[in-house]
């Protein structure tokens, strides 16, 4: 397993643990780190997971929408600086 894959798995697990045991804003840190470095579908899964945990009564998937926006917003940065 490469170092990049290990980093992706670690950050995703960190985000899941942050969603489970921390306040709702805490998964934002791994989400931003993943979105800055990778084309991370894990970010969208983490946003959906956080919505299921923290906002079941809301009719708007706030964390999912924000994670999609974060991935979309960091796309030019990845293309320009990180070449991935």
N, C-alpha and C positions, 0 to 999 in steps of 0.2 A: 504494500500500500504506500502510495506516495505521501509526501509531507503535505501537499495541498489537500488531498482527500482527507487526511487525518485532521487537518485544521478545520475543514468544512464540517466534519462529523463532530468535532469538539465544540465548535461554536453553535451548531444546531442543538446539541445536548445541553449546552449551557443556557440557550434560550428556552428550551423546554423546562429545565429546572427553575429558571427565573420566572417563567409563567406560572409554574405550579406553586412555588414557595415564596415568591416576592410580590411586590406591588405590581399593578398592571403596566406601569411604564417601564419596568426593568427589562423586559424582553427587547426593548428598543435598542439597547446597546449591542447585543449580538446581531440584531437585524441590520443595523447600520454597518457593522463590521463585515458581515457577509455580503451585503449589497455593494460595498465599496470594492471588495476584492474579487468577487465571483459573480457570474450570472446565476444567481442563487434561487432556484425554485423552492429551496428550503425556507426562504423568507416568507413566501406566500403561505406555505403550510404552517409555519409558526404563527403567522397572523391569524389564520383560520382557527388554529388550536387555542390561541389566546382569546379569540372571540367566543368560542364555545365555553371557555372557563369563566371569563369575567363579565361577559355581556349577553347572557342568554335571554334577557328580557327586552333588549333593544332590537328594533326591527332593522337597524342599519349596521352592517358588519364593519364597524369603525376600524378595528385593528387590521382587518383584511384589506380594506381600501387604503389605509395608510401604508401598509407594507408594499402594496402594488405601486403606489406613488413613489416610495423610497427606492425601489428597484429601478423604476423608470427614470427617476431623477439622477441616479448615479451611473446610468448607462454611458453618457458622454465621458465621464471621468475614467471609467474602465477602458473605453476605446482609446482615449488620448494618452493616458499615463501608464496603465498597467498592461495593455496589449493582451488581454485575455478574452 
